């Protein structure tokens, strides 16, 4: 008998679990907003060179200004009056141009204010726009490392409560940033807090859920992140000001911080850290809320220890990241999962972080991109049960790569087709994310499962950091970012084929189980 059996005795997935899962999942609505916020706070408004003081008429200025591409405006060295004539056939490719000497004027039709318009992040400063997202994802990576280890030391509940407060304070502070550098610092620290919320929220949620309901509950609760993407689009369309949007998606974290004190600490973590009395109190509380008051007298410290004897014995051994690569079976699993996690995140954020390139309203694109996650996750849940984990993982990656490659050959004026293909590509990368979360948990043994999850998910953070930086390559060749994203997905799909199948296979408990079984 294990701790899962003890959970069944105190009500299984009862009233407490329903409330517990819902309250922990609710912040997911804003985690999506934090991750994809740069699409709107750093949106690029339509802009052109400001009228210099020496141009006395607007017509004279119209003959001097030119927009060569979406991200940068230039002006002719000398006014070109012939361009004001309707249907002019003048060849302008040889005409001399120069940078906008008096700055830029930004239209307010799509955005009232963004970091791009406020700090003039266009032309030579354009890479600084993508750098904001890269710095944020760097914070997410750092948070995964720092808060992952802190949760093992201080508990999931304590670190989760702190992460709520940190994100609330720093998120609101970001809205008041006076300079670009200060904003980047706040976004980095916010990224750390987001990682703390996600990692500890998932752990605290899963460790109170019976084994037989984890897959379904885990998948369904991920829909909060999906709906959060659509909520972000609505808020951004309503506010259209980056400071107001930043404040609105951060302030509710104070509410989550307030009610998070209701959570019970993981009983499993408490027992393994020699706090059995506290664990017993938590179990009694769960039993009472679930209407199983008769179990309060039956469950004692001795009963608790008898159910967790195997976990207590394994806790005496210390496992490190090195153990993920030390033996052949673990090494094969870890290397393949590193490739899958990196490429899935890389392709996902590559598609999700550049919505303006599709020529459709960025607000509509965000809603569509969020909506496609719903059938994608249901699709993943279905094929996982019938095709198995390995085939599902490879299929999702190969299909996403195929769609990304296909979009390269679609003309830019065929926006409907380009948008449809992009949505399908994001749907398959989203399904890949759903699959790899479940697959990883089933491949790693119990004694080192959380360490393994933290290690390979770090590659996802690196992929999300690299994704916005790759978008800059479109200045060299427009198709280059898509080639990189698609190529990465193909490579990861090949790695996925070398993973062992875990459909209907009992979870391994020790490293020896992995080496013997696979």
C-alpha positions, 0 to 999 in steps of 0.5 A: 500500500502507498500514499495513493491508497491513503488518499482514497481512504480520505475521500479520493478526488473529493470536495477538498480536491475539487476546491484545491485544484480549482484554486491552484489552477485559477492563477493559470489564467494570468500565467498565460498573460505573463508569458505572452504579454510581450505581444501586446506591451511591445507591439509595433505600431504603424510609424513613420518619420516625424515631420522636420521643422524645415518642412513647411507643408505636409505635401513636401514631407509626403514626398520625402518620407518612405517606409521600407519595411514594417519595423523601420521607416526612412526618408529620401535625402531629397523630396521626390515630388513625382511620387505624389502623382497618382499611379507614378511609375518612377523607379525608386530603388536607386534613390538615396535614403537616410534615417529619420533625423527627427524621430518617428511618429507612431499611430494609435489605431492598434495601440495607444502606447507600447514599450516600442513607441515609448522607448523608440525600439525600432530600426537599429533598436529593434532587437531590444524589443525581442530582448525583453522576452528573452530576458523574461524567459531567462528569469523563468529559467532561473526561477525553475532552478532556484524555486525548484530546489527551495521547494524541496527544502521549505515546502511547496506551499511556502514557496508558492505563497511567496511566488504569488506575492513576488509576482504581484509586487514586481508585476505592478512595479513593471507597469511603473518602470521609468526606463527600458533597463528597469523594465527588463529587470522587473520582467526578469524577476517576474519570470522567476516568480512565474516559474515558482508559481507553475512548478510548485502549483503543479507539485502541490496539486498533483501530490493531493490527487489520487493516481487514477485521476492525475492524467485527466485532471492534469490535462483539464486543469491546463485549460486555464492556461488556454482560456488565459490566452483569450482573456489576454486578448480581451484585456489588451483590446480593451486597454491598448496601453502597455502600462495599464495592461501590465498592471491589470494582469498583475494586480489579481495576484494579490488575491491569489496570495490572500487565499493561498494560505488555505492550501494544505502542505503536501503530506508526502513532503511533510513525512519525508522531512520528518514532520509526520504530525503536521502531515497527519493534521493535513490528512485529517483536514482533508478527510473532514472536508471530504466528509470522511470524518470517521477516518480521522480516528483510524489514521495515525502516525503509524498508519501514515508511516506504514503507507509511505514506508517505501518513500521513507526508505528511498528518501535516505538515498540522495539523488542528483542530476548526475544520476539522470545520465549515469546509467545507459537507460536513464541517459537515453531517456534524458537526452531524448527528452532534452531534445523534445522539451527544447524543440517543443517550447522553441517552436511553440513560442516561435509561433506564439510570439510574433502574431503581427506578421500574419497581417490579421488583427493581433487581438483576433490572432491571440484569441484564435491561437488560444482557441486552437489549444482546446481541440489540440489538448483533447486530441492529445488526450485521445491519441495518448490512450490509443497510439501510445506515448512515443507515437503521439509525441513523434507525430505531434512534432513531425506534423508541427514541423511539416506545417511550419515548413509549408507556411514558407511557400505560401505567398504573403498575400494569402493571409487566410491560408497562412493564418490557418497553417500557423494555427494548426502548427501551434495546435500540434506544438500544444499537443506535444506539450501536453504529451511530454508533460505526461510522458516525462512523469511516466519515464522517470522513476519515483525516487528522482522524478521531480529532479528529472522533470526539473532538469528536462523542463529547463531545456524548455526554458532555454528554448523559449529564450531562444525563440524570440531571438531567432525572429531577428533572422528574418532580416537576413532571410524571411524564411530563415526563422521558420526553417530553424523552428521546423528543423528543430521539431523534425530533429526532436521527433527523431529523438522521440522515436528512441524513447521507450513506450509507457502506455499501460506500463506500471510506473518505475520506482527506482533507477534499477527498475528503469534499467531492467524494464527499458 
